[in-house]
Every structure is written in structure tokens, then in C-alpha cells.
């Protein structure tokens, strides 16, 4: 939370990026089409396939050395349709090294995000790679392992969001005190517990 300059309640810990993506896509309450790119990693493609009936992939560039901000933004903007409820992107493509211009993409999709599009970013190769801060206002959810550029141990990951906890439903029972006490008392646990959201 200190590194991301956010309050701890904005972060949920996971074992990995793969687990975080699975939990986020499995926990989305929205129903409709999922959109991703041909350049995304296996974990994004599979997590979307497992949780969405309709998954479509778009191409952002033919030659990674010739990829442009404008070209990638236009491809994504053109790819989002009225029935697209989630857009899964990878901040830095491990297969090519192309780094997506997330602020520009977020700005181009302002209207769609206000209408309910949830943008989920696999940030494992971008988070901590340089001094550029992660800008959660450019997307809705960031999922990342902490063992790459952050130098954490394997088996550590995070899901970070500010406004999207209400569109994510928990998919694993929590032993957080508020959840456990609520169960003991026969009531539903609050999603905005003081110890933060728990998947």
C-alpha cells in the first residue's frame, strides 16, 4: 500500500498473477462479452475462457518494433462493442516487450468505462519495472505477482482496485474476523469490512 500510495483496503493479496486473474474474472458480476488481445499471456486467455462464454481477441500490432501509441489505442477503441463488459489487457507483453500506453487507453475508454466496461490489467511485468507509477485511474483492476520487479518472494501477488470491489463477488470463503463473526451470528458479512476486501 505504501509503494502504490493507496490505503490497504484497496488491495487483496493472492498467491500469483494467475490466481488473481482467475479470481477477478470469476468474480465479475457482469455478463456479456470479454475482449482481450492476441498478445496477452496464457493466464489471461485461459481465465477469460473459463469464466466467459464469449471471448474475442483483437490484434494491436503486426510488428512489435513498429507498434505505436495511436495504433494500439485505436485498435482497442475499435474493438470494444456495446456488449463488451470486460477488457483484459497486459501492461507489458512478455512475448514482445511492448508496453501498453495505459493512460492513453484509459482516456480513450472513458465513456465505455462510465457505461460499465471493466478494464483489468495484468501488471506483472510492468509493476515496479521503472519509475512510472501505476495509475489506477487509467483502468479498473490491476493484478500482479510481486516476485518480478518488486523483488518479492514467489507465492505473492495482489489485486488492486479502488472502485471495482462492488462489481466483484467473493469466490472463496474468507476467515477474516468480520466474515467469520457474521457467519457465527447468522448474517451476511459486509463486503467493505475494516480489514479490506477478501476474495
C-alpha positions as CSV (number, residue, x, y, z in Angstrom):
1,X,0.0,0.0,0.0
2,X,2.9,2.4,0.8
3,X,4.5,1.6,-2.6
4,X,1.3,2.1,-4.5
5,X,0.3,5.1,-2.4
6,X,-3.1,3.7,-1.6
7,X,-5.0,2.6,1.5
8,X,-4.6,-1.1,2.4
9,X,-8.4,-1.7,1.8
10,X,-7.7,-1.2,-2.0
11,X,-5.5,-4.3,-2.1
12,X,-6.3,-8.0,-1.8
13,X,-3.4,-10.5,-1.7
14,X,-3.2,-13.6,-3.8
15,X,-0.6,-16.3,-4.5
16,X,0.1,-15.1,-8.0
17,X,-1.0,-13.1,-11.0
18,X,-2.7,-16.3,-12.4
19,X,-4.7,-16.7,-9.2
20,X,-5.6,-13.1,-9.2
21,X,-6.8,-13.1,-12.8
22,X,-8.9,-16.2,-12.1
23,X,-10.4,-14.7,-9.0
24,X,-11.2,-11.4,-10.7
25,X,-12.7,-12.8,-13.9
26,X,-14.5,-15.5,-11.9
27,X,-15.8,-12.9,-9.5
28,X,-17.1,-10.3,-12.0
29,X,-20.9,-9.9,-11.7
30,X,-21.2,-8.5,-15.2
31,X,-22.4,-10.8,-18.1
32,X,-21.6,-10.2,-21.7
33,X,-18.5,-10.3,-24.0
34,X,-15.0,-10.4,-22.8
35,X,-12.4,-8.7,-25.0
36,X,-8.6,-9.3,-24.9
37,X,-5.7,-9.2,-27.4
38,X,-3.8,-11.8,-29.3
39,X,-0.7,-10.7,-27.5
40,X,-1.9,-11.5,-24.0
41,X,-0.4,-14.3,-21.9
42,X,-1.9,-17.8,-21.4
43,X,-3.2,-16.9,-17.9
44,X,-5.4,-14.1,-19.3
45,X,-6.7,-16.1,-22.2
46,X,-7.5,-19.1,-20.0
47,X,-9.0,-17.2,-17.2
48,X,-11.4,-15.4,-19.6
49,X,-12.2,-18.7,-21.4
50,X,-13.1,-20.4,-18.1
51,X,-15.4,-17.6,-16.9
52,X,-16.9,-16.0,-20.0
53,X,-19.0,-17.7,-22.8
54,X,-18.0,-15.1,-25.4
55,X,-14.3,-14.1,-25.6
56,X,-12.9,-12.2,-28.5
57,X,-9.3,-11.3,-29.3
58,X,-8.0,-8.4,-31.3
59,X,-4.6,-7.6,-32.7
60,X,-2.8,-4.4,-31.6
61,X,0.2,-4.5,-33.9
62,X,1.8,-6.7,-36.5
63,X,5.4,-5.8,-35.8
64,X,6.2,-5.0,-32.2
65,X,9.1,-2.8,-33.3
66,X,6.6,-0.7,-35.2
67,X,3.8,-0.5,-32.6
68,X,2.6,3.0,-31.9
69,X,0.6,4.5,-29.1
70,X,-2.0,5.8,-31.5
71,X,-2.3,2.5,-33.3
72,X,-2.8,0.4,-30.2
73,X,-5.3,2.9,-28.7
74,X,-7.3,3.0,-31.9
75,X,-7.3,-0.8,-32.2
76,X,-8.6,-1.2,-28.6
77,X,-11.2,1.6,-29.0
78,X,-12.5,0.0,-32.2
79,X,-12.6,-3.4,-30.6
80,X,-14.9,-2.5,-27.7
81,X,-18.5,-3.1,-28.6
82,X,-21.8,-2.3,-26.8
83,X,-21.9,-5.8,-25.4
84,X,-18.3,-5.8,-24.2
85,X,-18.3,-5.9,-20.4
86,X,-14.7,-6.6,-19.6
87,X,-11.4,-5.7,-21.4
88,X,-8.4,-7.8,-20.3
89,X,-5.0,-6.3,-21.1
90,X,-1.4,-6.9,-20.2
91,X,0.7,-3.9,-19.3
92,X,3.9,-5.3,-20.8
93,X,3.7,-8.2,-23.3
94,X,6.2,-10.9,-22.3
95,X,6.3,-12.2,-25.8
96,X,7.4,-8.9,-27.4
97,X,8.3,-6.4,-24.7
98,X,5.7,-3.9,-25.9
99,X,4.5,-1.8,-23.1
100,X,0.9,-0.6,-23.4
101,X,0.1,3.1,-23.1
102,X,-2.4,2.6,-20.2
103,X,-3.1,6.3,-19.5
104,X,-4.0,6.9,-23.2
105,X,-6.1,3.7,-23.4
106,X,-8.0,4.7,-20.2
107,X,-8.6,8.2,-21.6
108,X,-9.9,6.8,-24.9
109,X,-12.3,4.5,-23.0
110,X,-13.8,7.0,-20.5
111,X,-17.3,6.8,-21.9
112,X,-17.3,3.0,-22.1
113,X,-16.0,2.7,-18.5
114,X,-18.7,5.0,-17.3
115,X,-21.2,2.8,-19.0
116,X,-19.9,-0.3,-17.1
117,X,-16.9,-1.6,-19.0
118,X,-14.4,-3.1,-16.5
119,X,-10.7,-2.9,-17.6
120,X,-8.5,-5.5,-16.0
121,X,-4.7,-5.2,-16.3
122,X,-2.2,-8.0,-15.9
123,X,0.6,-5.8,-14.5
124,X,3.2,-8.5,-13.5
125,X,5.9,-7.3,-16.0
126,X,5.2,-3.6,-15.5
127,X,4.7,-3.0,-11.8
128,X,7.9,-1.7,-10.4
129,X,9.9,-2.0,-13.7
130,X,10.6,1.7,-13.9
131,X,9.8,4.9,-12.0
132,X,6.5,5.4,-13.8
133,X,3.8,5.0,-11.2
134,X,0.9,2.7,-11.7
135,X,-2.2,4.8,-12.4
136,X,-5.3,3.0,-11.3
137,X,-7.5,5.8,-12.7
138,X,-6.5,4.5,-16.2
139,X,-8.1,1.1,-15.6
140,X,-10.3,-0.6,-13.0
141,X,-8.3,-3.6,-11.7
142,X,-4.6,-4.3,-11.6
143,X,-3.4,-7.9,-11.0
144,X,0.2,-8.6,-10.4
145,X,2.6,-11.0,-8.9
146,X,5.2,-9.4,-6.6
147,X,8.1,-11.7,-7.4
148,X,9.3,-9.9,-10.5
149,X,10.3,-6.2,-10.5
150,X,9.1,-5.7,-6.9
151,X,11.6,-8.4,-5.7
152,X,9.2,-10.2,-3.5
153,X,9.2,-14.0,-2.9
154,X,7.3,-16.4,-5.2
155,X,3.8,-17.0,-4.0
156,X,2.9,-13.3,-3.5
157,X,0.5,-11.4,-5.7
158,X,-2.1,-8.7,-5.4
159,X,-5.3,-7.4,-6.8
160,X,-5.6,-3.6,-6.7
161,X,-8.8,-1.6,-7.3
162,X,-10.4,1.4,-5.9
163,X,-13.9,1.4,-7.3
164,X,-14.5,-2.1,-8.6
165,X,-14.9,-4.2,-5.4
166,X,-18.7,-3.7,-5.8
167,X,-18.6,-5.4,-9.2
168,X,-16.5,-8.3,-7.9
169,X,-18.2,-11.0,-5.8
170,X,-16.1,-13.1,-3.4
171,X,-15.5,-16.6,-4.7
172,X,-13.5,-18.2,-1.8
173,X,-14.8,-18.2,1.8
174,X,-13.0,-15.7,4.0
175,X,-11.7,-16.2,7.5
176,X,-11.4,-12.5,8.1
177,X,-12.9,-11.6,11.5
178,X,-15.9,-9.7,10.1
179,X,-16.8,-12.6,7.8
180,X,-16.4,-15.3,10.4
181,X,-18.2,-13.4,13.1
182,X,-21.1,-12.7,10.7
183,X,-21.3,-16.4,9.9
184,X,-21.4,-17.2,13.6
185,X,-24.2,-14.6,14.1
186,X,-26.2,-15.9,11.1
187,X,-25.9,-12.8,9.0
188,X,-24.2,-11.9,5.7
189,X,-20.7,-10.4,6.1
190,X,-20.1,-6.9,4.8
191,X,-18.0,-6.5,1.7
192,X,-16.5,-3.3,3.0
193,X,-15.0,-4.9,6.1
194,X,-12.4,-2.8,8.0
195,X,-9.7,-5.3,7.2
196,X,-10.4,-4.8,3.5
197,X,-11.9,-6.9,0.7
198,X,-11.3,-10.6,0.7
199,X,-11.7,-12.9,-2.2
